[in-house]
Amino acid sequence: MLLPADYAEQLLPQAEEPQLSLTQSQVMERVRGGGGYLFADLLGPLDERTTTTDELREAMWDLVEAGCLSPDSFAPIRARLAGGKGKSAHRTRRRPQRSRIRSGRTSFANTTPPDMVGRWAATPRADTDATRRSVALGESLLDRYGVVTRGSVVAEDILGGFALAYKTLSGFEESGKAMRGYLVEGLGASQFSTPATIDRLRGHQDTDDVVGWPSGARDPQVHVLAATDPSNPYGAALPWPAQGPTRSAGAMVVLVDGLLAAHITRGGRTMTTFFDFFPDGVGDPMPLVVDALTQAVRAGRMQPLSVEKLNGGPAFSLKDFGATVTHKGAKIGGRASAPPKRRGRSITEALGELDGAEEADGRPDLGGPADGLTFHD
């Protein structure tokens, strides 16, 4: 669970204290004193250790899953998901440390596993005050969604559900911190937002006689997001245009001017487009989708996609939009294969250079292949 530090204590779920082992109790007794600790600090000196490296490592990750311990970065989590061997998607080449032996230090002294790097600290305890928790919940929903609807609250799987959120947001309405209204058509009457957000919505009102992109722009903005990203309203505040897509981990969506253009499953093998639900006068959005995915790959935000199925069929048609054809489908964002390099010169090039050299020396031209000689290139 990723939470802002300012609201962490109020947004953390309330849970019973887990049963800790002896090693886990020693770790928590150390970190609850405050500050961040390296893995080597928690392991202790060699002559004073009461546990092994692997035992402490597993004990600390059990504390992370129980919500008692937190790392200071995503590096340990990436290494853990990669198998704890340091094989991450964002590896950097390490330069050889030539001065280690000369300075008396060797790499054998490093006892920190790849998934235990950085500093570790105790997770804040959950606040037990119901008022502070409800206020933090309402403010976080308004900050995250802009317009809070029943669907967005249900997607959050909040304890107390929409009834608790509705009571809190109604209190915000009475105090002037929020407003209730029928802001987005088709999402019910129980919609809450802030006055600043409502003013921005009024500046983007649409009319039925306008064709093209909803914002009226000629070059719409395209965003590639994780399907579970709160910025993706589909599957939460808004229903999916058609059955099939899910807000699952690893899946991605492509939004064009706020409209759902494509959904890519985890691994990138299946792509589903929703161009049939687009307004008239927007043209073919597929070039925008492929270009956005290509730019995301070049920026290092994702790996190249090997699409095998497009709307239930083969994905070879993506080659018309810049994708590279493979034996299974199409590859988006991969490097195009360079033509094979020819070694040496051809017979024609060699004869041309020879003729140029003879003319420069003033020697007469003795003829070429047309004088009875045949060259096979």
Backbone torsions as a table, in degrees:
resi	resn	phi	psi	omega
1	MET	NA	127.3	-179.8
2	LEU	-107.3	118.6	-174.8
3	LEU	-130.7	148.9	173.7
4	PRO	-66.9	143.8	-175.0
5	ALA	-63.7	-31.3	-177.3
6	ASP	-68.4	-28.7	-176.5
7	TYR	-115.7	12.9	-173.5
8	ALA	-61.0	-45.7	-176.6
9	GLU	-64.8	-35.1	-178.3
10	GLN	-82.1	-24.3	-176.9
11	LEU	-98.4	-12.9	178.3
12	LEU	-65.0	136.9	178.3
13	PRO	-68.4	143.4	178.0
14	GLN	-81.6	125.9	-177.6
15	ALA	-141.1	158.5	178.4
16	GLU	-74.0	152.4	178.9
17	GLU	-64.3	126.8	-179.7
18	PRO	-73.5	159.8	175.7
19	GLN	-79.6	119.5	-175.0
20	LEU	-103.0	147.2	174.3
21	SER	-81.2	178.1	-179.3
22	LEU	-63.7	-43.0	179.6
23	THR	-65.4	-42.6	179.2
24	GLN	-65.2	-37.8	178.2
25	SER	-64.6	-38.7	178.3
26	GLN	-66.8	-38.1	178.7
27	VAL	-65.8	-46.8	-178.1
28	MET	-67.2	-34.0	177.4
29	GLU	-64.9	-31.1	-179.8
30	ARG	-78.2	-46.2	-173.5
31	VAL	-78.5	-23.5	179.9
32	ARG	-71.2	-8.3	174.3
33	GLY	-74.9	-8.9	179.2
34	GLY	105.7	153.0	177.7
35	GLY	90.9	174.8	177.9
36	GLY	-110.7	146.1	-173.9
37	TYR	-126.9	139.4	172.2
38	LEU	-76.6	159.5	179.0
39	PHE	-61.2	-37.8	179.6
40	ALA	-65.7	-33.3	177.9
41	ASP	-66.4	-40.1	179.6
42	LEU	-73.7	-27.9	179.0
43	LEU	-73.6	-33.8	176.4
44	GLY	85.9	171.7	177.6
45	PRO	-62.2	159.3	-175.4
46	LEU	-63.3	-36.7	-176.4
47	ASP	-83.4	-4.4	-178.5
48	GLU	-119.1	10.4	-176.0
49	ARG	-75.3	137.9	176.4
50	THR	-110.5	2.0	-179.3
51	THR	-148.6	165.5	179.0
52	THR	-92.6	170.9	-179.7
53	THR	-63.4	-44.3	-178.6
54	ASP	-67.6	-38.3	179.6
55	GLU	-65.8	-42.5	178.6
56	LEU	-67.2	-37.5	179.3
57	ARG	-61.5	-49.9	-179.8
58	GLU	-67.2	-35.3	178.8
59	ALA	-65.1	-38.4	179.9
60	MET	-70.6	-37.7	178.6
61	TRP	-70.5	-30.2	172.7
62	ASP	-65.7	-34.8	176.3
63	LEU	-68.7	-35.1	177.3
64	VAL	-65.0	-44.6	179.3
65	GLU	-65.8	-28.9	178.1
66	ALA	-82.7	-4.1	178.9
67	GLY	80.2	23.3	-179.0
68	CYS	-103.9	-20.0	-174.0
69	LEU	-135.2	147.0	-177.0
70	SER	-140.5	139.5	173.2
71	PRO	-83.1	170.4	-178.5
72	ASP	-96.2	1.5	179.3
73	SER	-157.4	177.9	178.6
74	PHE	-88.4	-6.8	-176.8
75	ALA	-58.8	-45.6	177.8
76	PRO	-63.5	-35.4	-179.0
77	ILE	-67.7	-42.6	178.3
78	ARG	-62.5	-43.0	179.3
79	ALA	-65.7	-35.7	178.9
80	ARG	-66.0	-43.6	179.6
81	LEU	-67.5	-27.3	179.3
82	ALA	-84.0	1.6	177.9
83	GLY	106.4	6.2	178.4
84	GLY	75.1	13.3	-178.3
85	LYS	-109.2	11.5	177.4
86	GLY	80.1	10.1	179.9
87	LYS	-88.0	90.6	-179.1
88	SER	-111.6	167.3	-178.4
89	ALA	-75.9	-13.6	-176.4
90	HIS	-122.0	56.1	179.3
91	ARG	-79.0	145.6	174.0
92	THR	-117.3	145.0	-177.7
93	ARG	-71.8	129.4	-178.8
94	ARG	-90.4	135.8	177.3
95	ARG	-84.9	143.1	-179.7
96	PRO	-66.0	134.2	179.0
97	GLN	-90.0	94.5	-175.4
98	ARG	-76.9	-19.6	-174.1
99	SER	-95.0	6.4	-177.0
100	ARG	-65.9	-49.1	-176.5
101	ILE	-69.6	-37.0	-179.4
102	ARG	-64.4	-34.6	-179.0
103	SER	-88.3	4.0	177.8
104	GLY	87.0	7.0	-179.3
105	ARG	-115.2	137.6	177.6
106	THR	-125.1	163.5	-179.2
107	SER	-73.2	-10.7	-178.8
108	PHE	-72.4	-16.1	-178.6
109	ALA	-79.9	-9.5	-178.3
110	ASN	-82.8	112.9	-177.8
111	THR	-108.4	11.5	-177.9
112	THR	-89.2	119.2	176.4
113	PRO	-65.8	158.9	-178.7
114	PRO	-60.2	-31.1	-178.8
115	ASP	-91.2	14.5	177.5
116	MET	-126.4	20.0	-178.5
117	VAL	-74.0	163.4	178.9
118	GLY	83.4	-171.0	-178.9
119	ARG	-104.1	150.8	-176.6
120	TRP	-123.8	139.4	-177.9
121	ALA	-139.2	162.6	179.3
122	ALA	-73.6	137.3	176.2
123	THR	-71.6	137.7	179.4
124	PRO	-58.0	147.1	177.9
125	ARG	-75.1	144.2	-179.3
126	ALA	-68.2	135.9	177.7
127	ASP	-70.2	137.4	-178.2
128	THR	-98.4	-4.6	-179.9
129	ASP	-77.2	120.2	-175.5
130	ALA	-66.8	-35.0	-178.6
131	THR	-67.5	-48.0	179.7
132	ARG	-63.8	-36.7	179.4
133	ARG	-67.3	-41.1	-179.5
134	SER	-69.2	-38.5	177.9
135	VAL	-65.0	-43.4	178.0
136	ALA	-64.6	-36.2	177.9
137	LEU	-63.6	-47.5	-179.5
138	GLY	-63.4	-42.3	179.9
139	GLU	-66.8	-38.5	179.2
140	SER	-67.5	-35.6	177.7
141	LEU	-67.1	-41.4	178.6
142	LEU	-66.7	-39.0	178.5
143	ASP	-68.4	-34.7	-173.8
144	ARG	-81.3	-40.4	-172.2
145	TYR	-108.1	-20.6	-176.7
146	GLY	79.3	-59.4	174.1
147	VAL	-117.1	112.5	-176.9
148	VAL	-90.5	123.9	178.0
149	THR	-121.9	174.3	178.6
150	ARG	-62.3	-40.7	-178.7
151	GLY	-63.5	-38.8	179.8
152	SER	-67.9	-35.9	179.5
153	VAL	-71.4	-40.3	179.0
154	VAL	-63.6	-37.7	179.8
155	ALA	-66.5	-24.0	179.4
156	GLU	-76.1	-17.2	-178.6
157	ASP	55.3	52.2	-177.1
158	ILE	-85.0	141.0	176.3
159	LEU	-64.8	124.4	-175.5
160	GLY	100.6	-18.4	174.6
161	GLY	65.4	-156.5	-176.6
162	PHE	-70.0	-25.2	-179.6
163	ALA	-62.5	-44.3	178.8
164	LEU	-66.7	-43.9	179.8
165	ALA	-64.3	-38.6	-179.6
166	TYR	-64.0	-40.6	179.1
167	LYS	-64.2	-41.5	-179.8
168	THR	-68.1	-44.9	-178.6
169	LEU	-68.6	-31.5	174.8
170	SER	-64.3	-36.7	174.6
171	GLY	-65.1	-37.1	175.0
172	PHE	-62.6	-37.1	179.6
173	GLU	-65.2	-39.9	180.0
174	GLU	-67.4	-31.8	-179.6
175	SER	-89.5	-4.8	178.3
176	GLY	89.6	5.4	179.6
177	LYS	-81.5	-18.9	-178.7
178	ALA	-145.8	165.7	179.0
179	MET	-132.5	147.9	179.2
180	ARG	-113.0	141.5	179.4
181	GLY	-176.4	174.7	177.3
182	TYR	-91.9	82.1	-169.9
183	LEU	-87.1	-42.6	-178.6
184	VAL	-117.2	125.3	-176.2
185	GLU	-66.0	135.5	175.8
186	GLY	89.2	0.4	-177.8
187	LEU	-109.7	16.7	176.6
188	GLY	87.6	169.5	-176.6
189	ALA	-88.3	-16.5	-178.2
190	SER	-87.6	74.3	178.7
191	GLN	-120.9	134.9	-178.0
192	PHE	-125.4	144.7	177.2
193	SER	-158.6	172.9	177.6
194	THR	-91.5	157.2	178.9
195	PRO	-58.3	-36.1	179.6
196	ALA	-65.4	-40.4	178.6
197	THR	-67.0	-39.2	179.6
198	ILE	-64.6	-37.9	177.3
199	ASP	-63.0	-37.7	177.5
200	ARG	-68.7	-36.5	177.7
201	LEU	-65.2	-36.2	179.2
202	ARG	-65.4	-26.1	177.9
203	GLY	-79.5	-5.0	180.0
204	HIS	-122.6	34.8	179.3
205	GLN	-70.5	138.6	179.0
206	ASP	-105.3	156.2	174.2
207	THR	-121.3	154.8	-175.0
208	ASP	-68.6	-23.8	-175.7
209	ASP	-89.3	1.8	-179.8
210	VAL	-92.0	130.0	176.3
211	VAL	-109.0	164.0	-177.6
212	GLY	99.8	-161.0	-177.2
213	TRP	-68.7	146.3	-176.3
214	PRO	-58.0	-34.9	-178.9
215	SER	-78.8	-10.6	-176.4
216	GLY	82.4	2.8	-178.7
217	ALA	-79.3	148.3	175.5
218	ARG	-82.3	-33.6	176.8
219	ASP	-114.8	91.2	-175.4
220	PRO	-70.1	156.0	175.8
221	GLN	-80.9	139.9	-178.4
222	VAL	-119.9	132.4	-178.1
223	HIS	-127.9	135.0	173.8
224	VAL	-106.6	117.0	-174.7
225	LEU	-128.4	158.0	168.3
226	ALA	-69.7	143.9	-177.7
227	ALA	-62.0	-27.3	180.0
228	THR	-89.7	0.6	-179.4
229	ASP	-65.6	134.6	176.9
230	PRO	-59.4	-22.2	177.5
231	SER	-70.9	-14.2	176.0
232	ASN	-90.4	107.7	-176.5
233	PRO	-79.4	-14.5	-174.4
234	TYR	-76.9	133.9	-174.6
235	GLY	88.5	-2.5	178.2
236	ALA	-131.2	-89.1	178.5
237	ALA	-70.9	-31.3	178.7
238	LEU	-117.4	144.9	176.6
239	PRO	-75.9	157.1	174.6
240	TRP	-65.9	143.2	178.6
241	PRO	-59.2	-30.1	179.8
242	ALA	-146.3	164.6	179.9
243	GLN	-75.0	146.6	178.2
244	GLY	133.1	-57.2	-177.3
245	PRO	-68.7	154.5	177.9
246	THR	-140.1	157.5	175.1
247	ARG	-88.9	66.8	-177.3
248	SER	-100.4	157.0	-179.6
249	ALA	-65.7	134.7	179.9
250	GLY	93.3	-19.1	178.5
251	ALA	-78.4	156.7	-178.5
252	MET	-132.7	157.8	176.0
253	VAL	-131.7	152.9	175.3
254	VAL	-119.5	118.7	-179.8
255	LEU	-106.9	126.9	177.4
256	VAL	-113.4	111.8	-178.2
257	ASP	55.6	35.4	179.8
258	GLY	85.6	-7.4	179.9
259	LEU	-94.0	141.3	179.2
260	LEU	-73.4	112.3	-179.2
261	ALA	-95.4	-39.4	-175.7
262	ALA	-153.1	151.9	174.7
263	HIS	-127.9	127.4	-179.0
264	ILE	-116.6	127.1	-179.2
265	THR	-72.7	169.5	179.6
266	ARG	-62.3	131.2	-176.1
267	GLY	94.7	-17.1	176.2
268	GLY	76.5	16.1	-176.2
269	ARG	-82.8	-24.9	-176.8
270	THR	-124.9	128.3	177.6
271	MET	-122.1	133.5	177.7
272	THR	-122.8	128.4	179.5
273	THR	-107.4	158.2	-176.6
274	PHE	-131.2	43.0	-178.0
275	PHE	-70.3	-20.2	179.9
276	ASP	-66.8	-20.0	-178.9
277	PHE	-96.8	6.5	-179.9
278	PHE	-82.4	153.3	177.9
279	PRO	-70.4	166.7	179.2
280	ASP	-73.4	152.4	174.9
281	GLY	84.8	17.3	-179.8
282	VAL	-104.8	-6.2	-178.9
283	GLY	75.1	-158.0	179.8
284	ASP	-93.8	114.0	-178.1
285	PRO	-79.1	-5.6	-175.9
286	MET	-60.1	-40.6	175.8
287	PRO	-59.0	-35.0	177.7
288	LEU	-67.2	-37.8	-179.6
289	VAL	-66.9	-48.6	-178.3
290	VAL	-65.5	-39.5	179.8
291	ASP	-66.1	-39.5	179.2
292	ALA	-65.5	-41.1	177.9
293	LEU	-66.4	-38.8	178.5
294	THR	-64.1	-42.9	178.7
295	GLN	-65.5	-35.3	177.5
296	ALA	-65.6	-36.8	177.8
297	VAL	-68.9	-43.7	-179.6
298	ARG	-65.3	-30.7	178.8
299	ALA	-78.4	-4.3	179.5
300	GLY	82.0	12.3	-179.2
301	ARG	-80.9	-18.6	-178.2
302	MET	-157.3	164.4	177.8
303	GLN	-84.5	157.1	175.9
304	PRO	-56.2	143.7	-177.6
305	LEU	-97.6	133.4	173.4
306	SER	-109.2	90.8	-175.6
307	VAL	-83.4	125.4	179.1
308	GLU	-105.0	-30.6	-179.5
309	LYS	-127.6	134.5	177.3
310	LEU	-125.8	110.1	-178.3
311	ASN	55.9	40.0	177.0
312	GLY	87.3	-8.6	-179.4
313	GLY	-118.9	-174.6	178.2
314	PRO	-63.4	155.0	-176.6
315	ALA	-103.9	17.4	-177.6
316	PHE	-66.5	-21.0	-178.6
317	SER	-68.5	-13.5	178.8
318	LEU	-68.5	-14.0	178.3
319	LYS	-64.0	-25.2	178.9
320	ASP	-71.0	-11.0	-177.4
321	PHE	-116.5	17.1	174.6
322	GLY	104.8	-1.2	178.6
323	ALA	-79.3	156.8	179.3
324	THR	-94.9	129.9	-178.1
325	VAL	-77.8	133.4	174.8
326	THR	-119.1	179.7	-179.0
327	HIS	-72.7	-15.6	179.3
328	LYS	-106.9	-24.6	-176.4
329	GLY	179.7	-119.4	-178.4
330	ALA	-138.4	145.6	179.8
331	LYS	-113.0	124.7	-178.5
332	ILE	-106.8	125.1	177.6
333	GLY	92.3	-5.2	179.0
334	GLY	-81.5	160.3	178.3
335	ARG	-74.7	134.5	177.0
336	ALA	-70.1	138.9	-178.7
337	SER	-68.4	130.1	-179.5
338	ALA	-78.2	148.3	178.4
339	PRO	-65.1	147.2	-178.6
340	PRO	-62.1	137.8	-180.0
341	LYS	-80.2	137.1	178.8
342	ARG	-89.2	134.7	-179.0
343	ARG	-93.0	130.4	178.2
344	GLY	79.0	-167.3	-178.7
345	ARG	-112.3	156.6	175.0
346	SER	-82.7	167.8	179.6
347	ILE	-62.1	-40.5	-178.8
348	THR	-63.2	-43.9	178.4
349	GLU	-64.5	-39.3	179.2
350	ALA	-64.4	-42.9	178.4
351	LEU	-65.7	-37.4	178.1
352	GLY	-63.6	-41.7	177.8
353	GLU	-67.5	-35.8	178.3
354	LEU	-65.6	-42.9	177.6
355	ASP	-62.8	-39.2	178.3
356	GLY	-65.0	-36.3	178.9
357	ALA	-69.3	-38.5	179.3
358	GLU	-66.1	-40.1	178.0
359	GLU	-65.9	-35.5	178.7
360	ALA	-68.1	-32.3	179.7
361	ASP	-83.1	-10.1	-179.6
362	GLY	85.1	7.9	179.3
363	ARG	-80.7	147.4	-179.0
364	PRO	-69.9	153.3	177.7
365	ASP	-76.8	119.0	-177.6
366	LEU	-86.1	7.2	178.9
367	GLY	98.7	168.4	-177.9
368	GLY	-126.0	-153.2	-178.4
369	PRO	-62.8	-20.8	-178.4
370	ALA	-73.4	-10.4	-179.4
371	ASP	-86.4	18.3	176.0
372	GLY	116.7	-7.0	179.2
373	LEU	-100.9	141.1	179.3
374	THR	-120.9	127.0	179.2
375	PHE	-110.2	137.0	176.6
376	HIS	-106.3	115.2	-179.4
377	ASP	-74.9	NA	NA
